[in-house]
């Protein structure tokens, strides 16, 4: 088991005392939406584009099931 180095063993040029925790966290979170796929699911898709295309197709199918097109009423 490795021993952790104490803060006193850090070099002087690595002084983070004036740093701000999470300074860019909000900006990063705004532009990203990370979803982790299980390995067996990830294996089915070659790229993020193929995952997005499959999800869009699935969403469209679900929308059609929930809101089927109404048939035009025939007068008669």
C-alpha positions as protocol buffer text, in pm:
chain_id: "A"
residue {
  index: 1
  type: UNK
  ca { x: 0 y: 0 z: 0 }
}
residue {
  index: 2
  type: UNK
  ca { x: 143 y: 336 z: -100 }
}
residue {
  index: 3
  type: UNK
  ca { x: 178 y: 609 z: 158 }
}
residue {
  index: 4
  type: UNK
  ca { x: 31 y: 946 z: 76 }
}
residue {
  index: 5
  type: UNK
  ca { x: 265 y: 1239 z: 69 }
}
residue {
  index: 6
  type: UNK
  ca { x: 178 y: 1513 z: 311 }
}
residue {
  index: 7
  type: UNK
  ca { x: 104 y: 1867 z: 196 }
}
residue {
  index: 8
  type: UNK
  ca { x: 438 y: 1978 z: 339 }
}
residue {
  index: 9
  type: UNK
  ca { x: 622 y: 1759 z: 86 }
}
residue {
  index: 10
  type: UNK
  ca { x: 470 y: 1949 z: -208 }
}
residue {
  index: 11
  type: UNK
  ca { x: 702 y: 2175 z: -403 }
}
residue {
  index: 12
  type: UNK
  ca { x: 677 y: 2549 z: -340 }
}
residue {
  index: 13
  type: UNK
  ca { x: 589 y: 2619 z: -706 }
}
residue {
  index: 14
  type: UNK
  ca { x: 278 y: 2404 z: -660 }
}
residue {
  index: 15
  type: UNK
  ca { x: 116 y: 2646 z: -418 }
}
residue {
  index: 16
  type: UNK
  ca { x: -262 y: 2628 z: -458 }
}
residue {
  index: 17
  type: UNK
  ca { x: -345 y: 2836 z: -150 }
}
residue {
  index: 18
  type: UNK
  ca { x: -494 y: 3113 z: -367 }
}
residue {
  index: 19
  type: UNK
  ca { x: -690 y: 2868 z: -583 }
}
residue {
  index: 20
  type: UNK
  ca { x: -1067 y: 2865 z: -606 }
}
residue {
  index: 21
  type: UNK
  ca { x: -1236 y: 2527 z: -577 }
}
residue {
  index: 22
  type: UNK
  ca { x: -1480 y: 2460 z: -862 }
}
residue {
  index: 23
  type: UNK
  ca { x: -1402 y: 2785 z: -1044 }
}
residue {
  index: 24
  type: UNK
  ca { x: -1488 y: 2634 z: -1383 }
}
residue {
  index: 25
  type: UNK
  ca { x: -1728 y: 2362 z: -1268 }
}
residue {
  index: 26
  type: UNK
  ca { x: -2047 y: 2546 z: -1365 }
}
residue {
  index: 27
  type: UNK
  ca { x: -1914 y: 2636 z: -1710 }
}
residue {
  index: 28
  type: UNK
  ca { x: -1810 y: 2277 z: -1772 }
}
residue {
  index: 29
  type: UNK
  ca { x: -2141 y: 2134 z: -1649 }
}
residue {
  index: 30
  type: UNK
  ca { x: -2338 y: 2368 z: -1878 }
}
residue {
  index: 31
  type: UNK
  ca { x: -2184 y: 2230 z: -2194 }
}
residue {
  index: 32
  type: UNK
  ca { x: -2174 y: 1863 z: -2112 }
}
residue {
  index: 33
  type: UNK
  ca { x: -2414 y: 1585 z: -2041 }
}
residue {
  index: 34
  type: UNK
  ca { x: -2227 y: 1265 z: -1974 }
}
residue {
  index: 35
  type: UNK
  ca { x: -2408 y: 935 z: -1973 }
}
residue {
  index: 36
  type: UNK
  ca { x: -2224 y: 615 z: -1887 }
}
residue {
  index: 37
  type: UNK
  ca { x: -2324 y: 310 z: -2085 }
}
residue {
  index: 38
  type: UNK
  ca { x: -2278 y: -41 z: -1955 }
}
residue {
  index: 39
  type: UNK
  ca { x: -2005 y: -222 z: -2150 }
}
residue {
  index: 40
  type: UNK
  ca { x: -2250 y: -458 z: -2322 }
}
residue {
  index: 41
  type: UNK
  ca { x: -2459 y: -165 z: -2445 }
}
residue {
  index: 42
  type: UNK
  ca { x: -2156 y: 41 z: -2548 }
}
residue {
  index: 43
  type: UNK
  ca { x: -2036 y: -255 z: -2754 }
}
residue {
  index: 44
  type: UNK
  ca { x: -2350 y: -233 z: -2968 }
}
residue {
  index: 45
  type: UNK
  ca { x: -2272 y: 123 z: -3081 }
}
residue {
  index: 46
  type: UNK
  ca { x: -1964 y: 240 z: -3265 }
}
residue {
  index: 47
  type: UNK
  ca { x: -1985 y: 607 z: -3176 }
}
residue {
  index: 48
  type: UNK
  ca { x: -2175 y: 869 z: -2982 }
}
residue {
  index: 49
  type: UNK
  ca { x: -2346 y: 970 z: -3308 }
}
residue {
  index: 50
  type: UNK
  ca { x: -2494 y: 621 z: -3346 }
}
residue {
  index: 51
  type: UNK
  ca { x: -2621 y: 630 z: -2987 }
}
residue {
  index: 52
  type: UNK
  ca { x: -2782 y: 970 z: -3048 }
}
residue {
  index: 53
  type: UNK
  ca { x: -2941 y: 851 z: -3373 }
}
residue {
  index: 54
  type: UNK
  ca { x: -3083 y: 540 z: -3202 }
}
residue {
  index: 55
  type: UNK
  ca { x: -3224 y: 746 z: -2915 }
}
residue {
  index: 56
  type: UNK
  ca { x: -3382 y: 997 z: -3154 }
}
residue {
  index: 57
  type: UNK
  ca { x: -3544 y: 714 z: -3348 }
}
residue {
  index: 58
  type: UNK
  ca { x: -3670 y: 556 z: -3027 }
}
residue {
  index: 59
  type: UNK
  ca { x: -3810 y: 890 z: -2908 }
}
residue {
  index: 60
  type: UNK
  ca { x: -3991 y: 934 z: -3240 }
}
residue {
  index: 61
  type: UNK
  ca { x: -4143 y: 585 z: -3216 }
}
residue {
  index: 62
  type: UNK
  ca { x: -4253 y: 652 z: -2858 }
}
residue {
  index: 63
  type: UNK
  ca { x: -4407 y: 984 z: -2962 }
}
residue {
  index: 64
  type: UNK
  ca { x: -4604 y: 809 z: -3237 }
}
residue {
  index: 65
  type: UNK
  ca { x: -4733 y: 550 z: -2991 }
}
residue {
  index: 66
  type: UNK
  ca { x: -4846 y: 814 z: -2741 }
}
residue {
  index: 67
  type: UNK
  ca { x: -4990 y: 1051 z: -3001 }
}
residue {
  index: 68
  type: UNK
  ca { x: -5106 y: 842 z: -3297 }
}
residue {
  index: 69
  type: UNK
  ca { x: -5212 y: 1040 z: -3600 }
}
residue {
  index: 70
  type: UNK
  ca { x: -5583 y: 1088 z: -3618 }
}
residue {
  index: 71
  type: UNK
  ca { x: -5755 y: 955 z: -3924 }
}
residue {
  index: 72
  type: UNK
  ca { x: -5952 y: 1209 z: -4118 }
}
residue {
  index: 73
  type: UNK
  ca { x: -6323 y: 1170 z: -4060 }
}
residue {
  index: 74
  type: UNK
  ca { x: -6511 y: 1078 z: -4371 }
}
residue {
  index: 75
  type: UNK
  ca { x: -6851 y: 1230 z: -4415 }
}
residue {
  index: 76
  type: UNK
  ca { x: -7119 y: 1002 z: -4513 }
}
